[in-house]
């Protein structure tokens, strides 16, 4: 129940506690293989349960589920089955285009300091609009924030660090007039502290860590020759979690 109710970014904490029950743990999560929102987690629990004396059951369940899974979960299950020494009971249908599936990405597994390509993040199944700085899935609980402090916004201001654990971020404009607390700007507030900050570097975006919205203020901004009000968010590094 805890895993089912947990936000996606925290669900991984339940993997090992469930997997330690071996075959019983597998039996409880196996129905989730048919749920698009829970299938990836179910695969990870089943694969982990193999290490707790349930390897035969793990192989049987994963092999039997392959025909009903879709990418990217299908790739995860196939790899897990292979690592457990099993083989697919039914090969996935061949497609006319040959393209290697991108590895599944989990927000809780981003590594601070690592440089990511934005495309690999989105292809891995997380995020939302690939063109916006504030990217988030409509049905999720987190926000991916892509910032370029070396580039000035159209209205002349720059995102910037305020020390090692605090960041100033200028919001997004939707339409004309003053900047509103809607869309991505609203998501920064509503989904705090699940704000995952990526800062632009020459070869991609460096993950800076998980942040919380500590507040927002307004500042004058000139846009299209007219004076408006822009939102400026103060982000603070969120307390680390024990995974």
Secondary structure, 3 states (H helix, E strand, C coil): CHHHHCCCCCHHHHHHHHHCCCHHHHHHHHHHHHCCCCHHHHHHHHHHHHHHCCHHHHHHHHHHHHHHCCCCHHHHHHHHHHHCCCCCCCCCCCCCCCCCCCCCCCHHHCCCCCEECHHHHHHCCCCCCCCCCEECCCCCCCEEEEECCCCCCCCCCCCEECCCCEEEEECCCCCCCCCCCCHHHHHHHHCCCCEEEEEEECCEEEEEEEEEEEEEEEEEEEECCEEEEEEEEEEEECCCCCC
